[in-house]
């Protein structure tokens, strides 16, 4: 059913705007309104209760697109992954209308909060931040540091942290590849994680157990105390789709200096297996590893092939639907 909203302040353009949820058959004409890495959401991820993708049309021509999903880690939050308006029609209120249409649909899905994250290198960063601010979103705050390296450059950057690593070594901490423990490696790591979890010391994001099948034990590193106990870990994962390597989980109980030791072992093992030109990405969050993120930012960022910072802004969802002025038509 199509309904028309009456609003004397609505610009003439928006009075002819129609907004609806996307369907798989809409994908071809909508691909120009989002980045390539989000285009699969228009087909495989266009239906189901966890997704809400909205397209804005003028005379059946798509002019705006919003892609969103339920946050995999916070069921009450909806993530806005992409929001784009055709360049010639920007600053006409279309983006705000898409945000309003999304919020109207969220209470029925059990969503109480919207979130958007974006790179500090986004070309339209000021415009996007201003759009959210006008509609009551919180000021953006740092969320994640992202840096990509060649292995040789990361090893060079690590040289500037020798004194920090020496302090960790002085406390009796050593590193070794997970494969050094043979068949007992993963069982011992899982047991250590379970013990820390039972004591309330291990945050959920740092649990290595979900990564067993995808991690490389020859590159993944364990941090061992002088008593032979596992004190931390840094896992390694190959991401062939991106032709790079990543560290999905790293934890040392807040000991950032020990984590640098694990990074040394991780990089050395990766160089031996893949060569100095192999590409890797590091993505620490400020929430889960602020000290590590700060160390990497200070010592590693100048050596990165590219780097940026993800920021996040959130907004509570009105229980009665959008408090943003409803404009155009929804169908």
C-alpha positions, 0 to 999 in steps of 0.5 A, a space after each residue: 500500500 502506498 501512503 502520501 504524507 502531507 507536510 506544508 514544509 516538504 520541498 516539492 521534490 520530496 512530495 514525489 519521492 517514493 521509498 520502499 524496501 528493496 527486492 533482489 530484482 532491484 539490484 542492477 539499477 541500484 548498484 551505482 548507488 553504493 560501493 562495490 563491497 556492499 553490492 552483494 547485500 542487494 541480492 543475498 542480503 536483501 530479504 529477512 528480518 535482520 536486513 532493511 535496505 531502502 531505495 528512494 525513487 522519483 518516477 521509478 528511477 532510483 535516486 537514493 539507497 540505504 543499506 542496513 543490517 542488525 548488528 551481529 554483536 548487538 541484537 538491539 542495534 541496526 547498522 547503517 552500512 551505506 547511504 548514498 544519494 544520486 549526486 545531482 539530487 543531493 541536499 534535497 532531503 532525500 538522505 533524511 527521508 531514507 533515515 526517517 523511513 528506516 526508523 519507522 520500520 525498526 520498532 516492530 523489529 525490536 531495534 532500539 538503536 541505530 548506528 553508523 560508522 565511516 572512515 575519516 577519509 570518506 570524501 563527503 565526511 563533513 556532509 555526512 556528519 552534518 546530516 546525522 547531527 541535524 537528525 539528532 545523532 550523537 557526535 562521532 567517536 573513534 571506533 577502530 584503527 585500520 592499517 595495511 602493511 607489507 610485512 617488511 614495512 611492519 617489521 621495520 616499524 616494530 624496531 621502534 618498540 624494542 624498549 617496550 618489548 624488552 620490558 615484557 621480556 624482563 617480566 619473563 614473557 616469551 612468545 612462540 607459535 601455536 604449532 610449537 605445542 603440536 596437537 596439544 596447541 588448540 586444546 591448551 589454548 581453549 583451556 586457558 581461554 576457558 579458565 580466564 573466562 571463568 575468572 571473569 578476565 576474558 572479554 567475549 571479543 577476545 575468545 580464540 575458540 571460534 577462530 580455530 578452523 580459520 587460524 594458521 597455527 604456524 603464524 598464530 602466536 602464544 604469549 607464555 609466562 615464566 611459569 609456562 602458563 598461556 598469558 595471551 595470544 595473537 591469531 593469524 588468518 589468511 583472507 584469500 578474497 582480499 589477498 591479505 593476512 589479518 589478526 582476528 583476535 589478540 589479547 594479553 590481559 591489557 599488557 600492550 607491551 607483551 602484545 608487541 612481542 606476539 606481533 614480532 613472532 607473528 610478523 617473523 613467521 609470516 615473512 618466512 611463510 609468505 615473504 616480505 612482500 606479503 600484505 597484512 591488515 591490522 584493525 584494533 578497536 579503541 573499545 577493546 584495545 585502546 592501549 594497543 591501538 594507541 601504540 600502533 598508531 604512534 609507532 606503525 602508522 607512518 609505515 603503513 601502505 594506507 591507514 584510516 580511522 573508523 568513527 561511529 555515531 549512534 541514535 536511539 530509535 523512537 518507540 513510536 517510530 521516527 521523530 524526524 519529519 516524515 516526508 514523501 511517500 512510503 510503500 
